[in-house]
Amino acid sequence: MAPPPDPPPPRRSRASILPVLLPIAVLIVVAVAVGSWLQFTERQALDTVHTVGSAAADRVDVEATVQHVDAAARELVLRVRVTPRGTLGEAETNAPVADLSLQTSAATLGDLAFKAHERLTTRDVQVAVAEGSISDYPFDTYETDVEFWAVLGDREVPVRMLFSNNDTLFSVAATPTASRQDAVLGLKLSRSGSLLVFAGFMMVVLWALAASVLLGTWYLTTRGEGLVWPALAWMAATLFALAAFRNTAPGTPPIGCVIDWFAFLWAETVIALCLIAVVITGVRTAIRAADTHPA
């Protein structure tokens, strides 16, 4: 008489899955909440407009916006829009009533000049930055100053500057300097919070992948598995994938920055040595097996 068939395995109830799904759902909610808060604070910082200078009725307004910071070239691009107010400009066109010269600080590469009775156009100017080094990426910081004073015709006139930042890769801290007619701001530039989070995530991933390959190497070399071609392909692919992953860092940092010395170069070294160790051990195992069991 045939034995009775084995009963089907019991199905896992929904109650046993709930303790696993609940912590995952809580982590997702917390991550989204923290991400939303970070995005909101960073957006608020980008929307902040710093006002400095004279509040006189007859003045020249200068709207200065940071468009791009080039840390490698050690300069930033400042978009400048000039508007004469009160009796300094024509009512219909906002053109200056006389030749207008907008002079800048030594860090700014060139002054701005506008003809009388002509429409004012937006200009882009380069401002040199000092201090800091891009090799400290993503923890590099820079300093510079932005200053404007205006001469209309043959007399100096008050200036008010409205400064803002439009570069999402950098956060800008502006410190106003007291002045009667000029508009002066001291700037400190540092990497944005989102960039710092992404750079930290990259370093964690680089070390995690290197540790994964190291564990795989330990298993293959201690178990005498021989030449396991799928494992070798995975290790070789990881070795070259890390270089492509590293190049996705925002801001295109050069080789030799903090990310490289903290994670990338060591991860590449660990994976390369592991790949060599697996090949040597596998070849020795294969030769030993061939000598033990000749054809």
Contacts in CASP RR format, 6 or more apart in sequence:
PFRMAT RR
TARGET T0000
AUTHOR 0000-0000-0000
METHOD contacts of the structure
MODEL  1
MAPPPDPPPPRRSRASILPVLLPIAVLIVVAVAVGSWLQFTERQALDTVH
TVGSAAADRVDVEATVQHVDAAARELVLRVRVTPRGTLGEAETNAPVADL
SLQTSAATLGDLAFKAHERLTTRDVQVAVAEGSISDYPFDTYETDVEFWA
VLGDREVPVRMLFSNNDTLFSVAATPTASRQDAVLGLKLSRSGSLLVFAG
FMMVVLWALAASVLLGTWYLTTRGEGLVWPALAWMAATLFALAAFRNTAP
GTPPIGCVIDWFAFLWAETVIALCLIAVVITGVRTAIRAADTHPA
38 193 0 8 1.000
38 194 0 8 1.000
38 197 0 8 1.000
39 194 0 8 1.000
42 168 0 8 1.000
42 171 0 8 1.000
42 192 0 8 1.000
42 193 0 8 1.000
42 194 0 8 1.000
45 165 0 8 1.000
45 171 0 8 1.000
46 164 0 8 1.000
46 165 0 8 1.000
46 166 0 8 1.000
46 168 0 8 1.000
47 164 0 8 1.000
48 164 0 8 1.000
48 165 0 8 1.000
49 162 0 8 1.000
49 163 0 8 1.000
49 164 0 8 1.000
50 162 0 8 1.000
50 163 0 8 1.000
50 164 0 8 1.000
50 174 0 8 1.000
50 176 0 8 1.000
50 185 0 8 1.000
51 160 0 8 1.000
51 161 0 8 1.000
51 162 0 8 1.000
51 163 0 8 1.000
52 160 0 8 1.000
52 161 0 8 1.000
52 163 0 8 1.000
52 174 0 8 1.000
52 176 0 8 1.000
52 177 0 8 1.000
52 183 0 8 1.000
52 184 0 8 1.000
52 185 0 8 1.000
53 158 0 8 1.000
53 159 0 8 1.000
53 160 0 8 1.000
53 161 0 8 1.000
53 176 0 8 1.000
53 179 0 8 1.000
53 181 0 8 1.000
53 182 0 8 1.000
53 183 0 8 1.000
53 184 0 8 1.000
54 158 0 8 1.000
54 159 0 8 1.000
54 160 0 8 1.000
54 180 0 8 1.000
54 181 0 8 1.000
54 183 0 8 1.000
55 160 0 8 1.000
56 158 0 8 1.000
57 85 0 8 1.000
57 86 0 8 1.000
58 85 0 8 1.000
58 86 0 8 1.000
58 87 0 8 1.000
58 88 0 8 1.000
58 157 0 8 1.000
58 158 0 8 1.000
59 84 0 8 1.000
59 85 0 8 1.000
59 86 0 8 1.000
59 88 0 8 1.000
59 157 0 8 1.000
59 158 0 8 1.000
59 159 0 8 1.000
59 160 0 8 1.000
60 82 0 8 1.000
60 83 0 8 1.000
60 84 0 8 1.000
60 85 0 8 1.000
60 88 0 8 1.000
60 100 0 8 1.000
60 102 0 8 1.000
60 150 0 8 1.000
60 152 0 8 1.000
60 157 0 8 1.000
60 158 0 8 1.000
60 159 0 8 1.000
60 160 0 8 1.000
61 82 0 8 1.000
61 83 0 8 1.000
61 84 0 8 1.000
61 85 0 8 1.000
61 159 0 8 1.000
61 160 0 8 1.000
61 161 0 8 1.000
61 162 0 8 1.000
62 80 0 8 1.000
62 81 0 8 1.000
62 82 0 8 1.000
62 102 0 8 1.000
62 148 0 8 1.000
62 159 0 8 1.000
62 160 0 8 1.000
62 161 0 8 1.000
62 162 0 8 1.000
62 183 0 8 1.000
63 80 0 8 1.000
63 81 0 8 1.000
63 82 0 8 1.000
63 83 0 8 1.000
63 161 0 8 1.000
63 162 0 8 1.000
63 164 0 8 1.000
64 78 0 8 1.000
64 79 0 8 1.000
64 80 0 8 1.000
64 146 0 8 1.000
64 148 0 8 1.000
64 161 0 8 1.000
64 162 0 8 1.000
64 163 0 8 1.000
64 164 0 8 1.000
65 78 0 8 1.000
65 79 0 8 1.000
65 163 0 8 1.000
65 164 0 8 1.000
65 165 0 8 1.000
65 166 0 8 1.000
66 76 0 8 1.000
66 77 0 8 1.000
66 78 0 8 1.000
66 79 0 8 1.000
66 164 0 8 1.000
66 165 0 8 1.000
66 166 0 8 1.000
66 167 0 8 1.000
66 170 0 8 1.000
66 172 0 8 1.000
67 76 0 8 1.000
67 77 0 8 1.000
67 78 0 8 1.000
67 79 0 8 1.000
67 124 0 8 1.000
67 166 0 8 1.000
67 167 0 8 1.000
68 76 0 8 1.000
68 77 0 8 1.000
68 167 0 8 1.000
69 76 0 8 1.000
69 77 0 8 1.000
69 129 0 8 1.000
69 142 0 8 1.000
69 167 0 8 1.000
69 169 0 8 1.000
69 170 0 8 1.000
69 189 0 8 1.000
70 76 0 8 1.000
70 77 0 8 1.000
71 129 0 8 1.000
71 134 0 8 1.000
71 137 0 8 1.000
71 140 0 8 1.000
71 142 0 8 1.000
71 251 0 8 1.000
72 134 0 8 1.000
72 252 0 8 1.000
72 254 0 8 1.000
74 128 0 8 1.000
74 129 0 8 1.000
74 130 0 8 1.000
74 142 0 8 1.000
75 109 0 8 1.000
75 126 0 8 1.000
75 127 0 8 1.000
75 128 0 8 1.000
75 129 0 8 1.000
76 126 0 8 1.000
76 127 0 8 1.000
76 129 0 8 1.000
76 144 0 8 1.000
76 167 0 8 1.000
76 189 0 8 1.000
77 124 0 8 1.000
77 125 0 8 1.000
77 126 0 8 1.000
77 127 0 8 1.000
78 108 0 8 1.000
78 124 0 8 1.000
78 125 0 8 1.000
78 126 0 8 1.000
78 127 0 8 1.000
78 146 0 8 1.000
79 122 0 8 1.000
79 123 0 8 1.000
79 124 0 8 1.000
79 166 0 8 1.000
80 102 0 8 1.000
80 112 0 8 1.000
80 122 0 8 1.000
80 123 0 8 1.000
80 124 0 8 1.000
80 125 0 8 1.000
81 120 0 8 1.000
81 122 0 8 1.000
82 100 0 8 1.000
82 102 0 8 1.000
82 112 0 8 1.000
82 114 0 8 1.000
82 120 0 8 1.000
82 123 0 8 1.000
83 94 0 8 1.000
83 120 0 8 1.000
84 94 0 8 1.000
84 95 0 8 1.000
84 96 0 8 1.000
84 97 0 8 1.000
84 100 0 8 1.000
84 120 0 8 1.000
84 152 0 8 1.000
87 97 0 8 1.000
88 96 0 8 1.000
88 97 0 8 1.000
88 152 0 8 1.000
88 157 0 8 1.000
89 95 0 8 1.000
89 96 0 8 1.000
89 97 0 8 1.000
90 96 0 8 1.000
90 97 0 8 1.000
90 117 0 8 1.000
93 117 0 8 1.000
93 119 0 8 1.000
94 119 0 8 1.000
94 120 0 8 1.000
95 116 0 8 1.000
95 117 0 8 1.000
95 118 0 8 1.000
95 119 0 8 1.000
95 120 0 8 1.000
96 114 0 8 1.000
96 116 0 8 1.000
96 117 0 8 1.000
96 118 0 8 1.000
96 120 0 8 1.000
96 152 0 8 1.000
97 116 0 8 1.000
97 117 0 8 1.000
97 152 0 8 1.000
98 116 0 8 1.000
98 152 0 8 1.000
98 153 0 8 1.000
99 113 0 8 1.000
99 114 0 8 1.000
99 115 0 8 1.000
99 116 0 8 1.000
99 152 0 8 1.000
99 153 0 8 1.000
100 113 0 8 1.000
100 114 0 8 1.000
100 116 0 8 1.000
100 150 0 8 1.000
100 151 0 8 1.000
100 152 0 8 1.000
100 153 0 8 1.000
101 111 0 8 1.000
101 112 0 8 1.000
101 113 0 8 1.000
101 114 0 8 1.000
101 150 0 8 1.000
101 151 0 8 1.000
101 152 0 8 1.000
101 153 0 8 1.000
102 111 0 8 1.000
102 112 0 8 1.000
102 113 0 8 1.000
102 114 0 8 1.000
102 148 0 8 1.000
102 149 0 8 1.000
102 150 0 8 1.000
102 159 0 8 1.000
103 111 0 8 1.000
103 148 0 8 1.000
103 149 0 8 1.000
103 150 0 8 1.000
103 151 0 8 1.000
104 110 0 8 1.000
104 111 0 8 1.000
104 112 0 8 1.000
104 125 0 8 1.000
104 146 0 8 1.000
104 147 0 8 1.000
104 148 0 8 1.000
105 145 0 8 1.000
105 146 0 8 1.000
105 147 0 8 1.000
105 184 0 8 1.000
107 127 0 8 1.000
107 128 0 8 1.000
107 129 0 8 1.000
107 130 0 8 1.000
107 144 0 8 1.000
107 145 0 8 1.000
107 146 0 8 1.000
108 125 0 8 1.000
108 126 0 8 1.000
108 127 0 8 1.000
108 128 0 8 1.000
108 146 0 8 1.000
108 147 0 8 1.000
109 125 0 8 1.000
109 126 0 8 1.000
109 127 0 8 1.000
109 128 0 8 1.000
110 125 0 8 1.000
112 123 0 8 1.000
112 125 0 8 1.000
114 120 0 8 1.000
116 153 0 8 1.000
127 144 0 8 1.000
127 146 0 8 1.000
128 144 0 8 1.000
129 142 0 8 1.000
129 143 0 8 1.000
129 144 0 8 1.000
129 189 0 8 1.000
130 142 0 8 1.000
130 143 0 8 1.000
130 144 0 8 1.000
131 141 0 8 1.000
131 142 0 8 1.000
131 143 0 8 1.000
132 140 0 8 1.000
132 141 0 8 1.000
132 142 0 8 1.000
132 143 0 8 1.000
133 140 0 8 1.000
134 140 0 8 1.000
134 253 0 8 1.000
134 254 0 8 1.000
134 257 0 8 1.000
135 254 0 8 1.000
135 256 0 8 1.000
135 257 0 8 1.000
135 258 0 8 1.000
136 257 0 8 1.000
136 258 0 8 1.000
137 191 0 8 1.000
137 199 0 8 1.000
137 249 0 8 1.000
137 251 0 8 1.000
137 253 0 8 1.000
137 257 0 8 1.000
137 258 0 8 1.000
137 259 0 8 1.000
138 191 0 8 1.000
138 195 0 8 1.000
138 196 0 8 1.000
138 199 0 8 1.000
138 200 0 8 1.000
138 249 0 8 1.000
138 253 0 8 1.000
138 257 0 8 1.000
138 258 0 8 1.000
138 259 0 8 1.000
139 191 0 8 1.000
139 196 0 8 1.000
139 258 0 8 1.000
140 190 0 8 1.000
140 191 0 8 1.000
141 188 0 8 1.000
141 189 0 8 1.000
141 190 0 8 1.000
142 188 0 8 1.000
142 189 0 8 1.000
142 190 0 8 1.000
143 186 0 8 1.000
143 187 0 8 1.000
143 188 0 8 1.000
143 189 0 8 1.000
144 186 0 8 1.000
144 187 0 8 1.000
144 189 0 8 1.000
145 184 0 8 1.000
145 185 0 8 1.000
145 186 0 8 1.000
145 187 0 8 1.000
146 161 0 8 1.000
146 163 0 8 1.000
146 184 0 8 1.000
146 185 0 8 1.000
146 186 0 8 1.000
146 187 0 8 1.000
147 182 0 8 1.000
147 183 0 8 1.000
147 184 0 8 1.000
147 185 0 8 1.000
148 159 0 8 1.000
148 161 0 8 1.000
148 182 0 8 1.000
148 183 0 8 1.000
149 156 0 8 1.000
149 159 0 8 1.000
149 181 0 8 1.000
149 182 0 8 1.000
149 183 0 8 1.000
150 156 0 8 1.000
150 157 0 8 1.000
150 158 0 8 1.000
150 159 0 8 1.000
151 157 0 8 1.000
156 181 0 8 1.000
157 181 0 8 1.000
158 180 0 8 1.000
158 181 0 8 1.000
159 181 0 8 1.000
159 182 0 8 1.000
159 183 0 8 1.000
160 183 0 8 1.000
161 183 0 8 1.000
161 185 0 8 1.000
163 174 0 8 1.000
163 185 0 8 1.000
165 171 0 8 1.000
165 172 0 8 1.000
168 192 0 8 1.000
168 194 0 8 1.000
169 191 0 8 1.000
169 192 0 8 1.000
169 195 0 8 1.000
169 250 0 8 1.000
169 251 0 8 1.000
170 189 0 8 1.000
170 190 0 8 1.000
170 191 0 8 1.000
170 192 0 8 1.000
171 189 0 8 1.000
171 190 0 8 1.000
171 191 0 8 1.000
171 192 0 8 1.000
171 193 0 8 1.000
172 187 0 8 1.000
172 188 0 8 1.000
172 189 0 8 1.000
173 187 0 8 1.000
173 188 0 8 1.000
173 190 0 8 1.000
174 185 0 8 1.000
174 186 0 8 1.000
174 187 0 8 1.000
175 185 0 8 1.000
175 186 0 8 1.000
175 187 0 8 1.000
175 188 0 8 1.000
176 184 0 8 1.000
176 185 0 8 1.000
176 186 0 8 1.000
177 184 0 8 1.000
177 185 0 8 1.000
177 186 0 8 1.000
191 199 0 8 1.000
195 250 0 8 1.000
195 251 0 8 1.000
198 249 0 8 1.000
198 250 0 8 1.000
199 249 0 8 1.000
199 259 0 8 1.000
202 245 0 8 1.000
202 246 0 8 1.000
202 248 0 8 1.000
202 249 0 8 1.000
202 259 0 8 1.000
202 263 0 8 1.000
203 259 0 8 1.000
203 262 0 8 1.000
203 263 0 8 1.000
203 264 0 8 1.000
205 245 0 8 1.000
206 242 0 8 1.000
206 245 0 8 1.000
206 246 0 8 1.000
206 263 0 8 1.000
206 264 0 8 1.000
206 267 0 8 1.000
207 263 0 8 1.000
207 266 0 8 1.000
207 267 0 8 1.000
209 238 0 8 1.000
209 242 0 8 1.000
209 267 0 8 1.000
209 271 0 8 1.000
210 266 0 8 1.000
210 267 0 8 1.000
210 270 0 8 1.000
210 271 0 8 1.000
212 238 0 8 1.000
213 235 0 8 1.000
213 238 0 8 1.000
213 270 0 8 1.000
213 271 0 8 1.000
213 274 0 8 1.000
213 275 0 8 1.000
214 270 0 8 1.000
214 274 0 8 1.000
216 231 0 8 1.000
216 274 0 8 1.000
217 235 0 8 1.000
217 274 0 8 1.000
217 277 0 8 1.000
217 278 0 8 1.000
219 225 0 8 1.000
220 226 0 8 1.000
220 228 0 8 1.000
220 231 0 8 1.000
220 278 0 8 1.000
220 281 0 8 1.000
220 282 0 8 1.000
221 277 0 8 1.000
221 278 0 8 1.000
221 281 0 8 1.000
224 281 0 8 1.000
224 282 0 8 1.000
224 285 0 8 1.000
225 231 0 8 1.000
225 282 0 8 1.000
225 285 0 8 1.000
226 281 0 8 1.000
226 282 0 8 1.000
226 283 0 8 1.000
226 285 0 8 1.000
226 286 0 8 1.000
226 289 0 8 1.000
227 279 0 8 1.000
227 282 0 8 1.000
227 283 0 8 1.000
227 285 0 8 1.000
227 286 0 8 1.000
228 278 0 8 1.000
231 278 0 8 1.000
232 275 0 8 1.000
232 278 0 8 1.000
232 279 0 8 1.000
235 271 0 8 1.000
235 274 0 8 1.000
235 275 0 8 1.000
235 278 0 8 1.000
236 275 0 8 1.000
238 271 0 8 1.000
239 268 0 8 1.000
239 271 0 8 1.000
239 272 0 8 1.000
239 275 0 8 1.000
242 264 0 8 1.000
242 267 0 8 1.000
242 268 0 8 1.000
242 271 0 8 1.000
243 268 0 8 1.000
246 259 0 8 1.000
246 260 0 8 1.000
246 264 0 8 1.000
249 259 0 8 1.000
253 259 0 8 1.000
256 265 0 8 1.000
END
